[in-house]
Amino acid sequence: MKQFALAELLLLHRDGVAFDPADWEFWERLLVTGGLALVSHSEGDVLEPGAGWTVVRAAARSTLLQSPQSGSAHLDLTDVPTPRWVV
């Protein structure tokens, strides 16, 4: 059986208002269920995350988001027995 190593934290830097639904779907696929994405953006930008994403904290030039809690239905994942880092 294949094991996938997915990220628990994404660090994103881009014009935050330019993210489209395909971007949010792609990042959701990279994250474990409930994983975090820290987005660095221009001062004053307000992010509109994709469906199911939760804004944990918004600041002037960064926003911390939590990925949807529904999980990645497109992947057949098993629990990984130990903590891991994905960079």
KOLKEMAR-951695 format. One record per residue (C-alpha): residue in three letters; x, y, z. Coordinates in steps of 0.05 Angstrom, whole numbers, padded with zeros to 5 digits, always signed. Layout:
# residues N
AlaXYZ;...
END
This chain:
# residues 87
Met+00000+00000+00000;Lys+00026+00069-00017;Gln+00037+00120+00038;Phe+00032+00193+00024;Ala+00069+00247+00062;Leu+00025+00308+00063;Ala+00041+00377+00092;Glu+00014+00400+00158;Leu+00034+00472+00145;Leu+00039+00510+00079;Leu+00076+00576+00074;Leu+00047+00616+00016;His+00070+00683-00012;Arg+00034+00715-00069;Asp-00017+00769-00084;Gly-00070+00741-00038;Val-00129+00769-00077;Ala-00105+00732-00140;Phe-00118+00662-00111;Asp-00172+00626-00150;Pro-00214+00565-00132;Ala-00165+00518-00167;Asp-00109+00544-00122;Trp-00149+00530-00059;Glu-00167+00460-00084;Phe-00094+00445-00100;Trp-00070+00467-00031;Glu-00125+00428+00003;Arg-00098+00365-00032;Leu-00028+00380-00005;Leu-00051+00388+00067;Val-00072+00337+00118;Thr-00143+00347+00142;Gly-00145+00410+00184;Gly-00074+00430+00163;Leu-00053+00503+00165;Ala-00034+00552+00110;Leu+00002+00617+00129;Val-00007+00666+00072;Ser+00038+00728+00066;His+00003+00783+00027;Ser+00002+00857+00014;Glu-00019+00902+00071;Gly-00094+00908+00076;Asp-00111+00849+00029;Val-00170+00809+00053;Leu-00167+00736+00031;Glu-00229+00699+00008;Pro-00209+00627+00019;Gly-00242+00569-00017;Ala-00302+00532+00009;Gly-00291+00498+00076;Trp-00228+00539+00093;Thr-00229+00575+00160;Val-00193+00640+00176;Val-00157+00627+00242;Arg-00124+00695+00247;Ala-00119+00754+00200;Ala-00065+00808+00207;Ala-00045+00867+00164;Arg+00003+00828+00119;Ser-00011+00755+00134;Thr-00069+00708+00145;Leu-00069+00640+00179;Leu-00120+00591+00150;Gln-00142+00521+00168;Ser-00158+00473+00111;Pro-00227+00440+00108;Gln-00241+00387+00161;Ser-00274+00341+00110;Gly-00209+00309+00089;Ser-00183+00293+00020;Ala-00234+00245-00007;His-00195+00236-00071;Leu-00137+00201-00034;Asp-00138+00134+00001;Leu-00096+00153+00061;Thr-00075+00113+00122;Asp-00052+00142+00188;Val+00022+00154+00191;Pro+00048+00124+00257;Thr+00098+00179+00274;Pro+00102+00254+00267;Arg+00137+00279+00204;Trp+00161+00343+00172;Val+00147+00360+00100;Val+00184+00420+00073;
END
